[in-house]
Amino acid sequence: MDNGIVIKPNYTLKEYLHFTYKNLFSKWSTKLIVIIALLMVVLDLVYLFQTSNLVPFSNGIPIFNIILPVLVFIIFPSSIYLMLKKAVQKQKDEEILFIFNSDYFRIKKELSDVKKPWTSYKSIVETENYFLVKQNNYQTDFFPKRFFSGQQLIDFKELIQKLDLEKKLRS
């Protein structure tokens, strides 16, 4: 572990999607927007089918009641999907290495080499299948445990214990 733990990432689209949507929907603001969009869809359907005496809109459906649900349920998810699909393809085409040592986390690519000291990270969270390295409340790097060989996994857990970061373990 003197030179660091070197892994070559090979993320799958499913992993990217799972991680992105899980992080996105863990925020209360995202949940609130989805609930508002769902209420708009329900009100639109009530108006269209007029199954009750309650008529929510006397002059037709406001354009905002159509635009927000389309954005929330079609445009944003499809653009995130396409962006992540492109990222997975780029990762397959480019040689990338992640290097972890006691001083920094390094991302080495063909055209760039970035070293981030551990002091720039807030915490490391270990889950059943991932290591989540949090830079702040809005940015988290994730590393599936399958990236690590048996010894590398042991070495990485030892490295986590040595670092002076907030450490949490969830199963």
Secondary structure as the mmCIF struct_conf table of DSSP 4:
data_model
#
loop_
_struct_conf.conf_type_id
_struct_conf.id
_struct_conf.beg_label_comp_id
_struct_conf.beg_label_asym_id
_struct_conf.beg_label_seq_id
_struct_conf.end_label_comp_id
_struct_conf.end_label_asym_id
_struct_conf.end_label_seq_id
BEND BEND1 ASN A 3 ASN A 3
STRN STRN1 ILE A 5 ILE A 7
HELX_RH_AL_P HELX_RH_AL_P1 LEU A 13 LEU A 24
TURN_TY1_P TURN_TY1_P1 PHE A 25 SER A 26
BEND BEND2 LYS A 27 LYS A 27
HELX_RH_AL_P HELX_RH_AL_P2 TRP A 28 PHE A 49
BEND BEND3 SER A 52 ASN A 53
BEND BEND4 PRO A 56 PRO A 56
TURN_TY1_P TURN_TY1_P2 SER A 58 ASN A 59
BEND BEND5 GLY A 60 GLY A 60
TURN_TY1_P TURN_TY1_P3 ILE A 63 ILE A 63
HELX_RH_AL_P HELX_RH_AL_P3 PHE A 64 VAL A 70
HELX_RH_PI_P HELX_RH_PI_P1 LEU A 71 ILE A 75
HELX_RH_AL_P HELX_RH_AL_P4 PHE A 76 ASP A 93
BEND BEND6 GLU A 94 GLU A 94
STRN STRN2 LEU A 97 PHE A 100
BEND BEND7 SER A 102 ASP A 103
STRN STRN3 TYR A 104 LYS A 108
BEND BEND8 GLU A 110 LEU A 111
STRN STRN4 ASP A 113 PRO A 117
HELX_RH_3T_P HELX_RH_3T_P1 TRP A 118 SER A 120
STRN STRN5 SER A 123 GLU A 126
BEND BEND9 GLU A 128 ASN A 129
STRN STRN6 TYR A 130 LYS A 134
BEND BEND10 GLN A 135 TYR A 138
STRN STRN7 THR A 140 PRO A 144
HELX_RH_3T_P HELX_RH_3T_P2 LYS A 145 PHE A 147
BEND BEND11 PHE A 148 PHE A 148
HELX_RH_AL_P HELX_RH_AL_P5 GLY A 150 LYS A 162
BEND BEND12 LEU A 163 LEU A 163
BEND BEND13 LEU A 165 LEU A 165
STRN STRN8 GLU A 166 LEU A 169
#
